[in-house]
């Protein structure tokens, strides 16, 4: 039951992030919506999947997946944001 | 029991691909690619746990690493002034 609450909360956060990606007007706003809600939603979803079926043998792979997502996803978001910022300023300085 | 969540994430993959199709800049497309990869990982994890196929979790781990590598490499390429717009 607790696991189902976690899973549905994660799915809801991912849907909210999708609405943010579709509706916002700027690259940085879309990065805000995408980065925050995807990371938290996926982590909640995977924690819910671990809790839901009890501890099985392949749940170590889910733990590794959570650790890998929490390590790599903020770096990818920061990299896109830095790339957009640097290119924007280079174009403004050139003109 | 987790089928509605998987279905909702599949619908949101389609909605994110709209942003990938008509993003105004290249960074919008990169962001949409990153989000679509994250959602695919979520669907893979749900299917793997529901159907008791642990091989899909290994596929998901490799997919995380490869999508991270692709996003970071493309972002650095755009940052150094590569141009496909």
Backbone of each chain as nested JSON, in Angstrom:
{
  "chains": [
    {"id": "A", "residues": [
      {"number": 1, "name": "UNK", "atoms": {"N": [0.828, -1.211, 0.0], "CA": [0.0, 0.0, 0.0], "C": [0.861, 1.26, 0.0]}},
      {"number": 2, "name": "UNK", "atoms": {"N": [1.885, 1.263, 0.868], "CA": [2.8, 2.417, 0.885], "C": [3.555, 2.534, -0.431]}},
      {"number": 3, "name": "UNK", "atoms": {"N": [3.93, 1.382, -0.974], "CA": [4.628, 1.4, -2.251], "C": [3.774, 1.95, -3.366]}},
      {"number": 4, "name": "UNK", "atoms": {"N": [2.464, 1.623, -3.333], "CA": [1.584, 2.154, -4.377], "C": [1.455, 3.666, -4.27]}},
      {"number": 5, "name": "UNK", "atoms": {"N": [1.448, 4.192, -3.011], "CA": [1.398, 5.654, -2.847], "C": [2.632, 6.289, -3.464]}},
      {"number": 6, "name": "UNK", "atoms": {"N": [3.805, 5.691, -3.221], "CA": [5.048, 6.228, -3.792], "C": [5.005, 6.187, -5.317]}},
      {"number": 7, "name": "UNK", "atoms": {"N": [4.51, 5.051, -5.868], "CA": [4.511, 4.895, -7.33], "C": [3.579, 5.916, -7.975]}},
      {"number": 8, "name": "UNK", "atoms": {"N": [2.382, 6.082, -7.395], "CA": [1.45, 7.035, -8.002], "C": [1.934, 8.482, -7.844]}},
      {"number": 9, "name": "UNK", "atoms": {"N": [2.616, 8.781, -6.726], "CA": [3.164, 10.128, -6.547], "C": [4.25, 10.407, -7.583]}},
      {"number": 10, "name": "UNK", "atoms": {"N": [5.07, 9.392, -7.86], "CA": [6.11, 9.563, -8.871], "C": [5.519, 9.776, -10.256]}},
      {"number": 11, "name": "UNK", "atoms": {"N": [4.477, 8.998, -10.599], "CA": [3.83, 9.191, -11.9], "C": [3.191, 10.56, -12.025]}},
      {"number": 12, "name": "UNK", "atoms": {"N": [2.597, 11.036, -10.923], "CA": [1.984, 12.376, -10.937], "C": [3.032, 13.458, -11.145]}},
      {"number": 13, "name": "UNK", "atoms": {"N": [4.203, 13.311, -10.484], "CA": [5.264, 14.309, -10.659], "C": [5.78, 14.308, -12.088]}},
      {"number": 14, "name": "UNK", "atoms": {"N": [5.87, 13.113, -12.698], "CA": [6.36, 13.053, -14.082], "C": [5.355, 13.709, -15.025]}},
      {"number": 15, "name": "UNK", "atoms": {"N": [4.052, 13.526, -14.761], "CA": [3.043, 14.185, -15.609], "C": [3.105, 15.706, -15.443]}},
      {"number": 16, "name": "UNK", "atoms": {"N": [3.306, 16.189, -14.204], "CA": [3.41, 17.638, -13.99], "C": [4.62, 18.203, -14.717]}},
      {"number": 17, "name": "UNK", "atoms": {"N": [5.723, 17.447, -14.705], "CA": [6.902, 17.889, -15.432], "C": [6.677, 17.94, -16.936]}},
      {"number": 18, "name": "UNK", "atoms": {"N": [5.871, 16.989, -17.453], "CA": [5.547, 17.012, -18.884], "C": [4.752, 18.252, -19.252]}},
      {"number": 19, "name": "UNK", "atoms": {"N": [3.78, 18.616, -18.386], "CA": [3.012, 19.838, -18.651], "C": [3.942, 21.051, -18.643]}},
      {"number": 20, "name": "UNK", "atoms": {"N": [4.903, 21.066, -17.703], "CA": [5.85, 22.175, -17.649], "C": [6.703, 22.254, -18.902]}},
      {"number": 21, "name": "UNK", "atoms": {"N": [7.177, 21.105, -19.394], "CA": [8.007, 21.113, -20.606], "C": [7.201, 21.609, -21.801]}},
      {"number": 22, "name": "UNK", "atoms": {"N": [5.922, 21.255, -21.87], "CA": [5.138, 21.666, -23.035], "C": [4.714, 23.12, -22.968]}},
      {"number": 23, "name": "UNK", "atoms": {"N": [4.498, 23.683, -21.76], "CA": [3.816, 24.966, -21.674], "C": [4.719, 26.164, -21.4]}},
      {"number": 24, "name": "UNK", "atoms": {"N": [5.936, 25.934, -20.894], "CA": [6.764, 27.08, -20.531], "C": [7.343, 27.747, -21.781]}},
      {"number": 25, "name": "UNK", "atoms": {"N": [7.796, 28.989, -21.621], "CA": [8.165, 29.798, -22.778], "C": [9.663, 29.917, -23.005]}},
      {"number": 26, "name": "UNK", "atoms": {"N": [10.489, 29.448, -22.068], "CA": [11.91, 29.723, -22.118], "C": [12.68, 28.423, -21.933]}},
      {"number": 27, "name": "UNK", "atoms": {"N": [13.916, 28.41, -22.404], "CA": [14.722, 27.197, -22.25], "C": [15.014, 26.931, -20.784]}},
      {"number": 28, "name": "UNK", "atoms": {"N": [15.314, 27.996, -20.02], "CA": [15.687, 27.799, -18.622], "C": [14.491, 27.349, -17.789]}},
      {"number": 29, "name": "UNK", "atoms": {"N": [13.293, 27.884, -18.099], "CA": [12.097, 27.429, -17.379], "C": [11.817, 25.958, -17.673]}},
      {"number": 30, "name": "UNK", "atoms": {"N": [11.987, 25.582, -18.939], "CA": [11.775, 24.169, -19.275], "C": [12.804, 23.283, -18.601]}},
      {"number": 31, "name": "UNK", "atoms": {"N": [14.037, 23.78, -18.479], "CA": [15.054, 22.997, -17.78], "C": [14.706, 22.838, -16.312]}},
      {"number": 32, "name": "UNK", "atoms": {"N": [14.166, 23.89, -15.723], "CA": [13.718, 23.807, -14.322], "C": [12.668, 22.715, -14.154]}},
      {"number": 33, "name": "UNK", "atoms": {"N": [11.619, 22.76, -15.01], "CA": [10.535, 21.776, -14.905], "C": [11.059, 20.373, -15.139]}},
      {"number": 34, "name": "UNK", "atoms": {"N": [11.861, 20.204, -16.197], "CA": [12.325, 18.876, -16.557], "C": [13.259, 18.292, -15.497]}},
      {"number": 35, "name": "UNK", "atoms": {"N": [14.254, 19.072, -15.097], "CA": [15.258, 18.532, -14.2], "C": [14.715, 18.161, -12.843]}},
      {"number": 36, "name": "UNK", "atoms": {"N": [13.975, 19.074, -12.225], "CA": [13.492, 18.795, -10.867], "C": [12.476, 17.666, -10.847]}},
      {"number": 37, "name": "UNK", "atoms": {"N": [11.424, 17.774, -11.694], "CA": [10.329, 16.808, -11.563], "C": [10.75, 15.434, -12.057]}},
      {"number": 38, "name": "UNK", "atoms": {"N": [11.626, 15.356, -13.073], "CA": [12.045, 14.037, -13.529], "C": [12.849, 13.319, -12.467]}},
      {"number": 39, "name": "UNK", "atoms": {"N": [13.779, 14.053, -11.852], "CA": [14.639, 13.404, -10.872], "C": [13.842, 12.901, -9.669]}},
      {"number": 40, "name": "UNK", "atoms": {"N": [13.018, 13.783, -9.108], "CA": [12.259, 13.393, -7.916], "C": [11.216, 12.322, -8.263]}},
      {"number": 41, "name": "UNK", "atoms": {"N": [10.559, 12.481, -9.426], "CA": [9.531, 11.517, -9.803], "C": [10.092, 10.139, -10.044]}},
      {"number": 42, "name": "UNK", "atoms": {"N": [11.222, 10.058, -10.754], "CA": [11.81, 8.736, -11.0], "C": [12.316, 8.099, -9.719]}},
      {"number": 43, "name": "UNK", "atoms": {"N": [12.9, 8.923, -8.815], "CA": [13.371, 8.352, -7.557], "C": [12.211, 7.81, -6.727]}},
      {"number": 44, "name": "UNK", "atoms": {"N": [11.111, 8.574, -6.664], "CA": [9.937, 8.093, -5.923], "C": [9.388, 6.815, -6.543]}},
      {"number": 45, "name": "UNK", "atoms": {"N": [9.352, 6.764, -7.892], "CA": [8.828, 5.584, -8.598], "C": [9.647, 4.341, -8.288]}},
      {"number": 46, "name": "UNK", "atoms": {"N": [10.976, 4.489, -8.318], "CA": [11.824, 3.316, -8.089], "C": [11.79, 2.888, -6.624]}},
      {"number": 47, "name": "UNK", "atoms": {"N": [11.711, 3.871, -5.684], "CA": [11.576, 3.509, -4.265], "C": [10.263, 2.771, -4.036]}},
      {"number": 48, "name": "UNK", "atoms": {"N": [9.199, 3.231, -4.698], "CA": [7.92, 2.547, -4.593], "C": [7.976, 1.142, -5.147]}},
      {"number": 49, "name": "UNK", "atoms": {"N": [8.7, 0.952, -6.266], "CA": [8.824, -0.394, -6.834], "C": [9.621, -1.308, -5.917]}},
      {"number": 50, "name": "UNK", "atoms": {"N": [10.61, -0.751, -5.185], "CA": [11.361, -1.579, -4.231], "C": [10.462, -1.979, -3.067]}},
      {"number": 51, "name": "UNK", "atoms": {"N": [9.688, -0.999, -2.544], "CA": [8.865, -1.278, -1.367], "C": [7.743, -2.247, -1.702]}},
      {"number": 52, "name": "UNK", "atoms": {"N": [7.206, -2.144, -2.929], "CA": [5.935, -2.778, -3.246], "C": [6.0, -4.302, -3.204]}},
      {"number": 53, "name": "UNK", "atoms": {"N": [7.036, -4.905, -3.802], "CA": [7.035, -6.356, -3.91], "C": [7.838, -7.051, -2.842]}},
      {"number": 54, "name": "UNK", "atoms": {"N": [8.249, -6.335, -1.794], "CA": [9.141, -6.956, -0.837], "C": [10.547, -6.988, -1.396]}},
      {"number": 55, "name": "UNK", "atoms": {"N": [11.518, -7.397, -0.559], "CA": [12.906, -7.39, -1.003], "C": [13.193, -8.663, -1.789]}},
      {"number": 56, "name": "UNK", "atoms": {"N": [13.489, -8.506, -3.074], "CA": [13.841, -9.655, -3.889], "C": [15.285, -9.553, -4.317]}},
      {"number": 57, "name": "UNK", "atoms": {"N": [15.718, -10.523, -5.112], "CA": [17.137, -10.583, -5.422], "C": [17.552, -9.468, -6.378]}},
      {"number": 58, "name": "UNK", "atoms": {"N": [16.646, -9.123, -7.309], "CA": [17.054, -8.132, -8.318], "C": [16.836, -6.712, -7.846]}},
      {"number": 59, "name": "UNK", "atoms": {"N": [16.479, -6.48, -6.578], "CA": [16.272, -5.114, -6.118], "C": [17.578, -4.347, -5.955]}},
      {"number": 60, "name": "UNK", "atoms": {"N": [18.709, -5.068, -5.895], "CA": [19.983, -4.345, -5.89], "C": [20.168, -3.57, -7.186]}},
      {"number": 61, "name": "UNK", "atoms": {"N": [19.639, -4.116, -8.288], "CA": [19.738, -3.384, -9.555], "C": [18.934, -2.093, -9.494]}},
      {"number": 62, "name": "UNK", "atoms": {"N": [17.784, -2.131, -8.785], "CA": [16.995, -0.899, -8.643], "C": [17.728, 0.121, -7.787]}},
      {"number": 63, "name": "UNK", "atoms": {"N": [18.41, -0.347, -6.714], "CA": [19.185, 0.574, -5.878], "C": [20.312, 1.21, -6.69]}},
      {"number": 64, "name": "UNK", "atoms": {"N": [20.977, 0.381, -7.509], "CA": [22.052, 0.903, -8.366], "C": [21.506, 1.901, -9.374]}},
      {"number": 65, "name": "UNK", "atoms": {"N": [20.272, 1.624, -9.87], "CA": [19.653, 2.531, -10.841], "C": [19.332, 3.878, -10.2]}},
      {"number": 66, "name": "UNK", "atoms": {"N": [18.833, 3.865, -8.937], "CA": [18.557, 5.122, -8.234], "C": [19.845, 5.905, -8.027]}},
      {"number": 67, "name": "UNK", "atoms": {"N": [20.911, 5.213, -7.601], "CA": [22.189, 5.908, -7.36], "C": [22.723, 6.51, -8.648]}},
      {"number": 68, "name": "UNK", "atoms": {"N": [22.612, 5.761, -9.746], "CA": [23.126, 6.241, -11.031], "C": [22.322, 7.434, -11.529]}},
      {"number": 69, "name": "UNK", "atoms": {"N": [20.993, 7.375, -11.345], "CA": [20.157, 8.504, -11.79], "C": [20.443, 9.75, -10.959]}},
      {"number": 70, "name": "UNK", "atoms": {"N": [20.586, 9.571, -9.625], "CA": [20.861, 10.734, -8.784], "C": [22.24, 11.305, -9.047]}},
      {"number": 71, "name": "UNK", "atoms": {"N": [23.158, 10.489, -9.588], "CA": [24.486, 11.017, -9.889], "C": [24.52, 11.705, -11.245]}},
      {"number": 72, "name": "UNK", "atoms": {"N": [23.834, 11.138, -12.248], "CA": [24.032, 11.634, -13.612], "C": [23.021, 12.686, -14.043]}},
      {"number": 73, "name": "UNK", "atoms": {"N": [21.79, 12.654, -13.508], "CA": [20.743, 13.523, -14.052], "C": [20.989, 15.009, -13.769]}},
      {"number": 74, "name": "UNK", "atoms": {"N": [21.413, 15.417, -12.553], "CA": [21.729, 16.84, -12.349], "C": [22.892, 17.307, -13.2]}},
      {"number": 75, "name": "UNK", "atoms": {"N": [23.862, 16.418, -13.475], "CA": [25.005, 16.819, -14.303], "C": [24.54, 17.091, -15.727]}},
      {"number": 76, "name": "UNK", "atoms": {"N": [23.625, 16.247, -16.237], "CA": [23.129, 16.46, -17.601], "C": [22.35, 17.768, -17.698]}},
      {"number": 77, "name": "UNK", "atoms": {"N": [21.491, 18.041, -16.684], "CA": [20.725, 19.28, -16.693], "C": [21.628, 20.502, -16.611]}},
      {"number": 78, "name": "UNK", "atoms": {"N": [22.637, 20.429, -15.731], "CA": [23.569, 21.541, -15.595], "C": [24.355, 21.749, -16.883]}},
      {"number": 79, "name": "UNK", "atoms": {"N": [24.686, 20.664, -17.555], "CA": [25.464, 20.775, -18.787], "C": [24.65, 21.457, -19.886]}},
      {"number": 80, "name": "UNK", "atoms": {"N": [23.36, 21.093, -19.993], "CA": [22.509, 21.739, -21.005], "C": [22.348, 23.224, -20.672]}},
      {"number": 81, "name": "UNK", "atoms": {"N": [22.127, 23.537, -19.38], "CA": [21.911, 24.932, -18.995], "C": [23.161, 25.768, -19.239]}},
      {"number": 82, "name": "UNK", "atoms": {"N": [24.337, 25.22, -18.915], "CA": [25.581, 25.96, -19.127], "C": [25.82, 26.172, -20.613]}},
      {"number": 83, "name": "UNK", "atoms": {"N": [25.525, 25.159, -21.416], "CA": [25.705, 25.279, -22.86], "C": [24.817, 26.365, -23.444]}},
      {"number": 84, "name": "UNK", "atoms": {"N": [23.54, 26.395, -23.036], "CA": [22.612, 27.414, -23.543], "C": [23.051, 28.801, -23.093]}},
      {"number": 85, "name": "UNK", "atoms": {"N": [23.489, 28.934, -21.83], "CA": [23.896, 30.237, -21.284], "C": [25.129, 30.773, -21.999]}},
      {"number": 86, "name": "UNK", "atoms": {"N": [26.132, 29.922, -22.169], "CA": [27.377, 30.356, -22.805], "C": [27.137, 30.749, -24.252]}},
      {"number": 87, "name": "UNK", "atoms": {"N": [26.355, 29.978, -24.981], "CA": [26.112, 30.307, -26.383], "C": [25.291, 31.578, -26.524]}},
      {"number": 88, "name": "UNK", "atoms": {"N": [24.323, 31.778, -25.597], "CA": [23.511, 32.999, -25.628], "C": [24.382, 34.227, -25.444]}},
      {"number": 89, "name": "UNK", "atoms": {"N": [25.309, 34.172, -24.462], "CA": [26.163, 35.327, -24.217], "C": [27.172, 35.532, -25.336]}},
      {"number": 90, "name": "UNK", "atoms": {"N": [27.63, 34.441, -25.951], "CA": [28.568, 34.597, -27.071], "C": [27.887, 35.287, -28.242]}},
      {"number": 91, "name": "UNK", "atoms": {"N": [26.629, 34.938, -28.5], "CA": [25.921, 35.596, -29.606], "C": [25.676, 37.069, -29.3]}},
      {"number": 92, "name": "UNK", "atoms": {"N": [25.317, 37.384, -28.033], "CA": [25.052, 38.796, -27.705], "C": [26.317, 39.625, -27.777]}},
      {"number": 93, "name": "UNK", "atoms": {"N": [27.452, 39.047, -27.37], "CA": [28.689, 39.804, -27.391], "C": [29.173, 40.0, -28.824]}},
      {"number": 94, "name": "UNK", "atoms": {"N": [28.868, 39.041, -29.684], "CA": [29.299, 39.165, -31.065], "C": [28.556, 40.258, -31.805]}},
      {"number": 95, "name": "UNK", "atoms": {"N": [27.301, 40.53, -31.398], "CA": [26.527, 41.546, -32.12], "C": [26.64, 42.915, -31.481]}}
    ]},
    {"id": "B", "residues": [
      {"number": 1, "name": "UNK", "atoms": {"N": [-1.487, -3.637, -11.187], "CA": [-1.785, -2.477, -10.331], "C": [-1.006, -1.253, -10.782]}},
      {"number": 2, "name": "UNK", "atoms": {"N": [0.21, -1.468, -11.324], "CA": [1.008, -0.324, -11.755], "C": [0.816, -0.02, -13.23]}},
      {"number": 3, "name": "UNK", "atoms": {"N": [-0.152, -0.671, -13.861], "CA": [-0.36, -0.428, -15.288], "C": [-0.806, 0.996, -15.61]}},
      {"number": 4, "name": "UNK", "atoms": {"N": [-1.693, 1.655, -14.804], "CA": [-2.045, 3.043, -15.146], "C": [-0.856, 3.981, -15.105]}},
      {"number": 5, "name": "UNK", "atoms": {"N": [0.086, 3.756, -14.196], "CA": [1.263, 4.627, -14.128], "C": [2.12, 4.441, -15.374]}},
      {"number": 6, "name": "UNK", "atoms": {"N": [2.284, 3.173, -15.81], "CA": [3.08, 2.938, -17.021], "C": [2.415, 3.566, -18.235]}},
      {"number": 7, "name": "UNK", "atoms": {"N": [1.081, 3.473, -18.281], "CA": [0.352, 4.063, -19.418], "C": [0.487, 5.589, -19.418]}},
      {"number": 8, "name": "UNK", "atoms": {"N": [0.407, 6.195, -18.22], "CA": [0.542, 7.652, -18.134], "C": [1.941, 8.1, -18.547]}},
      {"number": 9, "name": "UNK", "atoms": {"N": [2.957, 7.313, -18.166], "CA": [4.322, 7.687, -18.553], "C": [4.509, 7.517, -20.052]}},
      {"number": 10, "name": "UNK", "atoms": {"N": [3.858, 6.501, -20.646], "CA": [3.946, 6.35, -22.105], "C": [3.312, 7.534, -22.822]}},
      {"number": 11, "name": "UNK", "atoms": {"N": [2.146, 7.995, -22.317], "CA": [1.512, 9.18, -22.914], "C": [2.423, 10.389, -22.78]}},
      {"number": 12, "name": "UNK", "atoms": {"N": [3.113, 10.519, -21.622], "CA": [3.984, 11.675, -21.442], "C": [5.24, 11.566, -22.293]}},
      {"number": 13, "name": "UNK", "atoms": {"N": [5.652, 10.339, -22.681], "CA": [6.746, 10.221, -23.661], "C": [6.308, 10.841, -24.986]}},
      {"number": 14, "name": "UNK", "atoms": {"N": [5.062, 10.549, -25.407], "CA": [4.554, 11.147, -26.645], "C": [4.481, 12.656, -26.568]}},
      {"number": 15, "name": "UNK", "atoms": {"N": [4.083, 13.183, -25.391], "CA": [3.971, 14.64, -25.243], "C": [5.335, 15.303, -25.251]}},
      {"number": 16, "name": "UNK", "atoms": {"N": [6.339, 14.615, -24.697], "CA": [7.691, 15.179, -24.699], "C": [8.277, 15.152, -26.11]}},
      {"number": 17, "name": "UNK", "atoms": {"N": [7.913, 14.115, -26.89], "CA": [8.42, 14.052, -28.261], "C": [7.854, 15.166, -29.123]}},
      {"number": 18, "name": "UNK", "atoms": {"N": [6.695, 15.733, -28.735], "CA": [6.198, 16.926, -29.444], "C": [7.185, 18.069, -29.273]}},
      {"number": 19, "name": "UNK", "atoms": {"N": [7.683, 18.24, -28.016], "CA": [8.662, 19.309, -27.767], "C": [9.961, 19.025, -28.522]}},
      {"number": 20, "name": "UNK", "atoms": {"N": [10.303, 17.745, -28.675], "CA": [11.521, 17.421, -29.421], "C": [11.335, 17.724, -30.907]}},
      {"number": 21, "name": "UNK", "atoms": {"N": [10.108, 17.613, -31.389], "CA": [9.861, 17.839, -32.803], "C": [9.903, 19.326, -33.147]}},
      {"number": 22, "name": "UNK", "atoms": {"N": [9.245, 20.173, -32.326], "CA": [9.203, 21.583, -32.66], "C": [9.8, 22.446, -31.557]}},
      {"number": 23, "name": "UNK", "atoms": {"N": [10.999, 22.061, -31.09], "CA": [11.684, 22.944, -30.162], "C": [12.26, 24.117, -30.935]}},
      {"number": 24, "name": "UNK", "atoms": {"N": [12.17, 25.34, -30.406], "CA": [12.729, 26.457, -31.174], "C": [14.247, 26.39, -31.29]}},
      {"number": 25, "name": "UNK", "atoms": {"N": [14.927, 26.007, -30.228], "CA": [16.384, 25.943, -30.281], "C": [16.838, 24.5, -30.146]}},
      {"number": 26, "name": "UNK", "atoms": {"N": [18.15, 24.297, -30.314], "CA": [18.688, 22.939, -30.205], "C": [18.674, 22.456, -28.763]}},
      {"number": 27, "name": "UNK", "atoms": {"N": [18.731, 23.391, -27.787], "CA": [18.762, 22.966, -26.377], "C": [17.414, 22.446, -25.936]}},
      {"number": 28, "name": "UNK", "atoms": {"N": [16.341, 22.948, -26.55], "CA": [15.019, 22.38, -26.253], "C": [14.948, 20.929, -26.694]}},
      {"number": 29, "name": "UNK", "atoms": {"N": [15.522, 20.661, -27.852], "CA": [15.497, 19.281, -28.348], "C": [16.344, 18.376, -27.467]}},
      {"number": 30, "name": "UNK", "atoms": {"N": [17.488, 18.914, -27.008], "CA": [18.358, 18.126, -26.13], "C": [17.664, 17.806, -24.81]}},
      {"number": 31, "name": "UNK", "atoms": {"N": [16.988, 18.815, -24.262], "CA": [16.227, 18.661, -23.006], "C": [15.101, 17.637, -23.168]}},
      {"number": 32, "name": "UNK", "atoms": {"N": [14.417, 17.694, -24.313], "CA": [13.322, 16.756, -24.547], "C": [13.861, 15.346, -24.713]}},
      {"number": 33, "name": "UNK", "atoms": {"N": [15.046, 15.221, -25.325], "CA": [15.664, 13.896, -25.451], "C": [16.029, 13.338, -24.085]}},
      {"number": 34, "name": "UNK", "atoms": {"N": [16.548, 14.207, -23.212], "CA": [16.912, 13.773, -21.866], "C": [15.671, 13.312, -21.089]}},
      {"number": 35, "name": "UNK", "atoms": {"N": [14.592, 14.095, -21.21], "CA": [13.367, 13.731, -20.496], "C": [12.762, 12.443, -21.036]}},
      {"number": 36, "name": "UNK", "atoms": {"N": [12.801, 12.273, -22.359], "CA": [12.242, 11.043, -22.937], "C": [13.045, 9.83, -22.481]}},
      {"number": 37, "name": "UNK", "atoms": {"N": [14.371, 9.977, -22.379], "CA": [15.197, 8.87, -21.899], "C": [14.853, 8.527, -20.452]}},
      {"number": 38, "name": "UNK", "atoms": {"N": [14.623, 9.568, -19.612], "CA": [14.248, 9.301, -18.221], "C": [12.926, 8.557, -18.134]}},
      {"number": 39, "name": "UNK", "atoms": {"N": [11.955, 8.957, -18.966], "CA": [10.651, 8.292, -18.912], "C": [10.742, 6.861, -19.411]}},
      {"number": 40, "name": "UNK", "atoms": {"N": [11.583, 6.626, -20.431], "CA": [11.757, 5.254, -20.922], "C": [12.357, 4.38, -19.828]}},
      {"number": 41, "name": "UNK", "atoms": {"N": [13.279, 4.959, -19.033], "CA": [13.866, 4.197, -17.923], "C": [12.8, 3.844, -16.896]}},
      {"number": 42, "name": "UNK", "atoms": {"N": [11.882, 4.779, -16.615], "CA": [10.793, 4.487, -15.682], "C": [9.894, 3.373, -16.172]}},
      {"number": 43, "name": "UNK", "atoms": {"N": [9.534, 3.407, -17.468], "CA": [8.682, 2.348, -18.018], "C": [9.396, 1.002, -17.982]}},
      {"number": 44, "name": "UNK", "atoms": {"N": [10.703, 1.016, -18.295], "CA": [11.475, -0.234, -18.259], "C": [11.506, -0.815, -16.853]}},
      {"number": 45, "name": "UNK", "atoms": {"N": [11.67, 0.037, -15.832], "CA": [11.714, -0.464, -14.456], "C": [10.359, -1.038, -14.05]}},
      {"number": 46, "name": "UNK", "atoms": {"N": [9.258, -0.35, -14.441], "CA": [7.936, -0.856, -14.073], "C": [7.675, -2.207, -14.727]}},
      {"number": 47, "name": "UNK", "atoms": {"N": [8.0, -2.323, -16.028], "CA": [7.759, -3.591, -16.728], "C": [8.629, -4.7, -16.162]}},
      {"number": 48, "name": "UNK", "atoms": {"N": [9.886, -4.366, -15.809], "CA": [10.781, -5.383, -15.281], "C": [10.287, -5.921, -13.951]}},
      {"number": 49, "name": "UNK", "atoms": {"N": [9.816, -5.029, -13.059], "CA": [9.369, -5.503, -11.748], "C": [8.021, -6.219, -11.86]}},
      {"number": 50, "name": "UNK", "atoms": {"N": [7.14, -5.73, -12.754], "CA": [5.822, -6.351, -12.863], "C": [5.909, -7.738, -13.492]}},
      {"number": 51, "name": "UNK", "atoms": {"N": [6.718, -7.88, -14.536], "CA": [6.78, -9.146, -15.255], "C": [7.903, -10.055, -14.767]}},
      {"number": 52, "name": "UNK", "atoms": {"N": [8.615, -9.648, -13.686], "CA": [9.711, -10.437, -13.113], "C": [10.771, -10.773, -14.146]}},
      {"number": 53, "name": "UNK", "atoms": {"N": [11.134, -9.791, -14.948], "CA": [12.23, -9.995, -15.9], "C": [13.384, -9.084, -15.478]}},
      {"number": 54, "name": "UNK", "atoms": {"N": [14.372, -9.66, -14.806], "CA": [15.44, -8.817, -14.25], "C": [16.44, -8.399, -15.318]}},
      {"number": 55, "name": "UNK", "atoms": {"N": [16.355, -8.978, -16.519], "CA": [17.284, -8.551, -17.572], "C": [16.97, -7.13, -18.019]}},
      {"number": 56, "name": "UNK", "atoms": {"N": [15.687, -6.736, -17.918], "CA": [15.318, -5.381, -18.326], "C": [15.946, -4.338, -17.41]}},
      {"number": 57, "name": "UNK", "atoms": {"N": [16.218, -4.702, -16.142], "CA": [16.871, -3.743, -15.245], "C": [18.316, -3.5, -15.662]}},
      {"number": 58, "name": "UNK", "atoms": {"N": [18.988, -4.56, -16.15], "CA": [20.351, -4.363, -16.663], "C": [20.332, -3.467, -17.888]}},
      {"number": 59, "name": "UNK", "atoms": {"N": [19.323, -3.685, -18.75], "CA": [19.193, -2.822, -19.927], "C": [18.979, -1.378, -19.497]}},
      {"number": 60, "name": "UNK", "atoms": {"N": [18.183, -1.163, -18.441], "CA": [17.907, 0.197, -17.969], "C": [19.175, 0.852, -17.441]}},
      {"number": 61, "name": "UNK", "atoms": {"N": [20.019, 0.087, -16.731], "CA": [21.263, 0.661, -16.197], "C": [22.183, 1.109, -17.332]}},
      {"number": 62, "name": "UNK", "atoms": {"N": [22.309, 0.255, -18.358], "CA": [23.155, 0.635, -19.499], "C": [22.553, 1.834, -20.23]}},
      {"number": 63, "name": "UNK", "atoms": {"N": [21.207, 1.892, -20.279], "CA": [20.546, 2.998, -20.977], "C": [20.788, 4.326, -20.262]}},
      {"number": 64, "name": "UNK", "atoms": {"N": [20.807, 4.298, -18.922], "CA": [21.118, 5.525, -18.167], "C": [22.494, 6.036, -18.54]}},
      {"number": 65, "name": "UNK", "atoms": {"N": [23.479, 5.132, -18.539], "CA": [24.856, 5.563, -18.823], "C": [24.968, 6.111, -20.239]}},
      {"number": 66, "name": "UNK", "atoms": {"N": [24.361, 5.431, -21.215], "CA": [24.517, 5.87, -22.606], "C": [23.781, 7.177, -22.87]}},
      {"number": 67, "name": "UNK", "atoms": {"N": [22.586, 7.364, -22.268], "CA": [21.868, 8.618, -22.515], "C": [22.581, 9.787, -21.845]}},
      {"number": 68, "name": "UNK", "atoms": {"N": [23.163, 9.545, -20.665], "CA": [23.95, 10.599, -20.003], "C": [25.146, 10.997, -20.868]}},
      {"number": 69, "name": "UNK", "atoms": {"N": [25.83, 9.99, -21.416], "CA": [26.995, 10.278, -22.267], "C": [26.578, 11.083, -23.495]}},
      {"number": 70, "name": "UNK", "atoms": {"N": [25.476, 10.692, -24.131], "CA": [25.047, 11.401, -25.333], "C": [24.653, 12.833, -25.047]}},
      {"number": 71, "name": "UNK", "atoms": {"N": [23.915, 13.06, -23.94], "CA": [23.474, 14.421, -23.622], "C": [24.655, 15.311, -23.304]}},
      {"number": 72, "name": "UNK", "atoms": {"N": [25.609, 14.804, -22.518], "CA": [26.742, 15.643, -22.132], "C": [27.622, 15.945, -23.335]}},
      {"number": 73, "name": "UNK", "atoms": {"N": [27.819, 14.962, -24.209], "CA": [28.664, 15.194, -25.388], "C": [28.011, 16.202, -26.321]}},
      {"number": 74, "name": "UNK", "atoms": {"N": [26.689, 16.081, -26.542], "CA": [26.019, 17.035, -27.43], "C": [25.991, 18.431, -26.822]}},
      {"number": 75, "name": "UNK", "atoms": {"N": [25.844, 18.528, -25.48], "CA": [25.828, 19.845, -24.85], "C": [27.197, 20.508, -24.955]}},
      {"number": 76, "name": "UNK", "atoms": {"N": [28.273, 19.735, -24.776], "CA": [29.607, 20.316, -24.92], "C": [29.874, 20.725, -26.36]}},
      {"number": 77, "name": "UNK", "atoms": {"N": [29.34, 19.938, -27.312], "CA": [29.518, 20.281, -28.734], "C": [28.817, 21.599, -29.057]}},
      {"number": 78, "name": "UNK", "atoms": {"N": [27.6, 21.787, -28.502], "CA": [26.904, 23.05, -28.753], "C": [27.564, 24.206, -28.027]}},
      {"number": 79, "name": "UNK", "atoms": {"N": [28.164, 23.921, -26.855], "CA": [28.798, 24.984, -26.081], "C": [30.049, 25.509, -26.782]}},
      {"number": 80, "name": "UNK", "atoms": {"N": [30.799, 24.632, -27.449], "CA": [31.993, 25.069, -28.163], "C": [31.668, 25.713, -29.504]}},
      {"number": 81, "name": "UNK", "atoms": {"N": [30.39, 25.855, -29.842], "CA": [30.048, 26.562, -31.055], "C": [29.714, 25.695, -32.238]}},
      {"number": 82, "name": "UNK", "atoms": {"N": [29.412, 24.421, -31.992], "CA": [28.931, 23.581, -33.082], "C": [27.549, 24.034, -33.505]}},
      {"number": 83, "name": "UNK", "atoms": {"N": [27.268, 23.933, -34.767], "CA": [26.006, 24.516, -35.229], "C": [25.194, 23.5, -36.002]}},
      {"number": 84, "name": "UNK", "atoms": {"N": [24.123, 23.007, -35.375], "CA": [23.038, 22.456, -36.177], "C": [21.766, 23.022, -35.595]}},
      {"number": 85, "name": "UNK", "atoms": {"N": [21.106, 23.907, -36.288], "CA": [19.949, 24.588, -35.725], "C": [18.758, 24.497, -36.638]}}
    ]}
  ]
}
